[in-house]
Structures are given as C-alpha cells and as structure tokens.
C-alpha cells in the first residue's frame, strides 16, 4: 500500500477545490473536483485520503482508512519488535575468571544469541592487568570457540579505555545444515551438541 504520512487529511478535512485522484485499486482516475471524489468515496464505502499534499493539485486516494491505520499500527509494532530483537546485549568478564563464572557468563551469551541478539563481550582490566592484553584476547577467543555453534565474532577484539571488547553475532546456518544431514541419511550425532558446547575449550 502507498506510504501515507501520519498527518494526512481525510474526507471533510480536505478543503482544496480539485485533486488528482487514485482509485482503490491504484488506478489513475485523474484530476477531478474534491466534491465528486467525496461522492465516489461514499458510494464505494471508502475514505478519501490525501497522500501527497505538496503536489499541484494534491494527490488523494480512495481507501479504507480504518483498515489502513490498523495495518500501519501493526507494522509499527512489528518494526519495534524487530528493533528490540536486534539490540546489542552486554556481558562483562574479568581477566581472572574461574571456570564456574566463565561457564555461567558464557551461558548468558548463548541465551542472548539464541534470542537473535548481538552480544558485546567485554573484558575488564584492573591495574597492571592492562599490560597483558593477551590475557583478555585469550578469554575472548575461548568465548568465541565455546559458542562457535551458534555465533561468531563480527571483528577482532579491540581495546577501549580499560576494556577489551568483541561483538558476537548470532548465526542461523547450523539448523539448515543439520536438516540436510538428516535428509541425506548422515549421522548427526558427530558434531558437538548444544549441551556440550558450554564446556571450556581452553584454560586461562
């Protein structure tokens, strides 16, 4: 449907003498008196909506305004939902992190990736720890390897102030690959299962 501005005029709000009319099916009716267009709208049980007020003469269209507004609101709701789904979550790790905390935090990252979010994984350095950035890189590499079945780093780790950051993005490829393997009769038990994925692949 044609994109219509929120501040459009409808029916009696249209005060110009003539308009360029577009029919309900998108056909060009031509330039006619606004009064005649109003009559056509009433006969069709539709509304006359101004879709291009800056044109000369203004362009109006016949449509069900109530239905249009409902569909527009549903689209806006869906867009907001998609925007929330695409927001970047954040999880922070310490350089000196034990295996239990590592597995817990990595589990949070996995959950966010499964929900379709990107995740900013941050290594927080304290004092002299900053002189050993390789320790932070080692943890980020461990996170990436642990979650390789569901996500992948968007870029190399980078320092910002006292923190080292890496963005993990979800990847949707594993499911189709498993489906293809099953279709071809190939055993699918060989790859690591999601339950086994959180096992750390290296020690810090």
C-alpha positions as CSV (number, residue, x, y, z in Angstrom):
1,X,0.0,0.0,0.0
2,X,1.2,3.5,-0.7
3,X,3.1,5.1,2.1
4,X,0.9,7.8,3.7
5,X,2.2,10.4,6.2
6,X,0.7,10.2,9.7
7,X,-0.5,13.9,9.4
8,X,-2.8,13.3,6.4
9,X,-6.2,14.8,5.8
10,X,-9.2,12.6,5.5
11,X,-12.6,13.2,3.9
12,X,-14.1,16.6,5.1
13,X,-10.7,17.7,6.2
14,X,-9.7,18.1,2.6
15,X,-10.5,21.7,1.7
16,X,-9.0,22.2,-1.8
17,X,-11.3,22.5,-4.8
18,X,-9.6,19.9,-7.1
19,X,-7.4,16.9,-6.5
20,X,-5.6,14.2,-8.5
21,X,-7.4,11.0,-7.6
22,X,-6.1,7.5,-7.3
23,X,-8.7,4.7,-7.2
24,X,-9.0,1.9,-4.6
25,X,-7.0,-0.4,-6.9
26,X,-4.2,2.0,-7.5
27,X,-5.6,3.2,-10.9
28,X,-5.2,6.8,-12.0
29,X,-8.6,8.5,-12.1
30,X,-7.3,11.9,-13.0
31,X,-7.9,15.5,-11.8
32,X,-11.5,15.9,-10.5
33,X,-13.4,18.2,-8.1
34,X,-13.0,17.2,-4.5
35,X,-16.8,17.1,-4.1
36,X,-17.1,14.5,-6.8
37,X,-14.2,12.4,-5.3
38,X,-16.1,12.6,-1.9
39,X,-19.2,11.2,-3.6
40,X,-17.2,8.4,-5.2
41,X,-15.7,7.5,-1.8
42,X,-19.1,7.4,-0.1
43,X,-20.6,5.2,-2.9
44,X,-17.7,2.8,-2.6
45,X,-17.9,2.8,1.3
46,X,-14.3,4.1,1.4
47,X,-12.5,7.2,2.6
48,X,-10.8,10.0,0.6
49,X,-7.2,10.3,1.9
50,X,-4.7,13.0,0.9
51,X,-1.5,11.1,0.2
52,X,0.6,13.9,-1.4
53,X,-0.4,17.4,-0.1
54,X,2.6,19.1,-1.8
55,X,1.6,18.1,-5.3
56,X,-0.3,20.5,-7.6
57,X,-3.1,19.6,-7.4
58,X,-2.8,17.5,-4.2
59,X,-3.0,13.7,-4.7
60,X,-5.7,11.8,-2.9
61,X,-6.6,8.1,-2.8
62,X,-9.7,6.0,-2.1
63,X,-9.1,3.5,0.7
64,X,-10.5,2.1,3.9
65,X,-8.8,4.5,6.3
66,X,-9.7,2.5,9.4
67,X,-8.1,-0.7,7.9
68,X,-5.1,1.3,6.8
69,X,-4.5,2.7,10.2
70,X,-4.8,-0.7,11.8
71,X,-2.3,-2.2,9.4
72,X,0.0,0.7,9.9
73,X,-0.1,0.3,13.7
74,X,0.6,-3.5,13.3
75,X,3.6,-2.7,11.0
76,X,4.9,-0.2,13.5
77,X,4.6,-2.7,16.4
78,X,6.4,-5.4,14.3
79,X,9.2,-2.9,13.5
80,X,9.6,-2.1,17.2
81,X,9.7,-5.8,18.0
82,X,12.4,-6.3,15.4
83,X,14.4,-3.4,16.7
84,X,14.3,-4.8,20.2
85,X,15.3,-8.2,18.9
86,X,18.4,-6.6,17.2
87,X,19.6,-4.7,20.2
88,X,23.1,-5.3,21.5
89,X,23.3,-7.1,24.9
90,X,26.4,-6.8,27.1
91,X,28.2,-9.3,29.2
92,X,31.4,-8.5,31.2
93,X,34.2,-10.9,32.1
94,X,37.2,-10.3,34.4
95,X,40.7,-11.3,33.4
96,X,41.0,-13.6,36.4
97,X,37.7,-15.5,36.0
98,X,37.2,-19.1,37.3
99,X,35.7,-21.9,35.2
100,X,32.3,-21.6,37.0
101,X,31.8,-17.9,36.3
102,X,33.1,-18.4,32.8
103,X,30.5,-21.1,32.1
104,X,27.7,-19.0,33.7
105,X,28.5,-15.9,31.7
106,X,29.0,-17.8,28.5
107,X,25.6,-19.4,29.1
108,X,24.1,-15.9,29.2
109,X,25.8,-15.0,25.9
110,X,24.4,-18.2,24.4
111,X,20.9,-17.4,25.5
112,X,21.1,-13.9,24.0
113,X,22.4,-15.3,20.7
114,X,19.6,-17.9,20.7
115,X,17.1,-15.0,21.0
116,X,18.7,-13.3,18.0
117,X,20.6,-10.6,19.8
118,X,24.1,-9.4,19.2
119,X,26.3,-9.5,22.3
120,X,29.1,-7.2,23.3
121,X,31.6,-9.3,25.3
122,X,33.8,-7.1,27.5
123,X,37.0,-8.0,29.3
124,X,37.5,-5.6,32.2
125,X,41.2,-5.0,33.2
126,X,42.3,-3.8,36.6
127,X,45.6,-2.0,37.3
128,X,48.6,-3.8,35.8
129,X,46.3,-6.4,34.0
130,X,46.1,-3.9,31.2
131,X,49.8,-4.5,30.4
132,X,48.8,-8.1,29.4
133,X,46.1,-7.7,26.7
134,X,46.9,-11.2,25.6
135,X,45.0,-12.5,28.7
136,X,41.9,-10.7,27.5
137,X,42.3,-11.9,24.0
138,X,42.7,-15.5,25.3
139,X,39.3,-15.3,27.2
140,X,37.5,-13.7,24.1
141,X,38.9,-16.5,21.9
142,X,37.7,-19.1,24.4
143,X,34.2,-17.5,24.4
144,X,34.2,-17.5,20.6
145,X,35.3,-21.1,20.4
146,X,32.8,-22.2,23.0
147,X,29.9,-20.6,21.2
148,X,31.1,-21.3,17.6
149,X,28.0,-23.5,17.0
150,X,25.6,-20.5,17.4
151,X,27.6,-17.3,17.0
152,X,30.7,-15.7,15.5
153,X,32.7,-12.6,16.2
154,X,32.0,-9.7,14.0
155,X,35.5,-8.3,14.3
156,X,38.8,-8.8,16.1
157,X,38.9,-7.8,19.8
158,X,39.6,-4.1,20.4
159,X,40.7,-2.1,23.4
160,X,38.6,0.9,24.5
161,X,39.9,2.6,27.7
162,X,40.4,-0.1,30.3
163,X,38.2,-2.6,28.5
164,X,38.6,-5.0,25.6
165,X,35.5,-5.7,23.5
166,X,34.3,-8.2,21.0
167,X,30.9,-8.3,19.3
168,X,29.3,-11.7,18.9
169,X,26.6,-12.1,16.3
170,X,24.1,-15.0,16.0
171,X,24.4,-17.2,13.0
172,X,21.4,-19.1,11.6
173,X,23.3,-21.6,9.5
174,X,23.6,-24.6,11.8
175,X,19.9,-25.7,11.7
176,X,19.7,-26.0,7.9
177,X,23.0,-27.9,7.8
178,X,21.6,-30.4,10.4
179,X,18.4,-30.8,8.3
180,X,20.4,-31.5,5.2
181,X,22.5,-34.1,7.0
182,X,19.3,-35.9,8.2
183,X,17.8,-35.7,4.7
184,X,20.9,-37.4,3.3
185,X,20.9,-40.1,5.9
186,X,24.1,-38.8,7.5
187,X,24.5,-39.4,11.2
188,X,24.1,-36.1,13.0
189,X,25.5,-37.1,16.4
190,X,29.1,-36.5,15.4
191,X,29.0,-32.6,15.8
192,X,29.1,-31.3,19.3
193,X,25.6,-31.0,20.7
194,X,24.4,-27.7,22.2
195,X,24.5,-29.3,25.7
196,X,28.2,-29.9,25.3
197,X,29.0,-26.5,23.7
198,X,29.5,-24.6,27.0
199,X,32.5,-26.9,28.0
200,X,35.5,-24.5,28.0
201,X,38.0,-25.4,25.2
202,X,41.0,-23.9,26.9
203,X,42.1,-22.7,30.3
204,X,43.3,-19.3,31.2
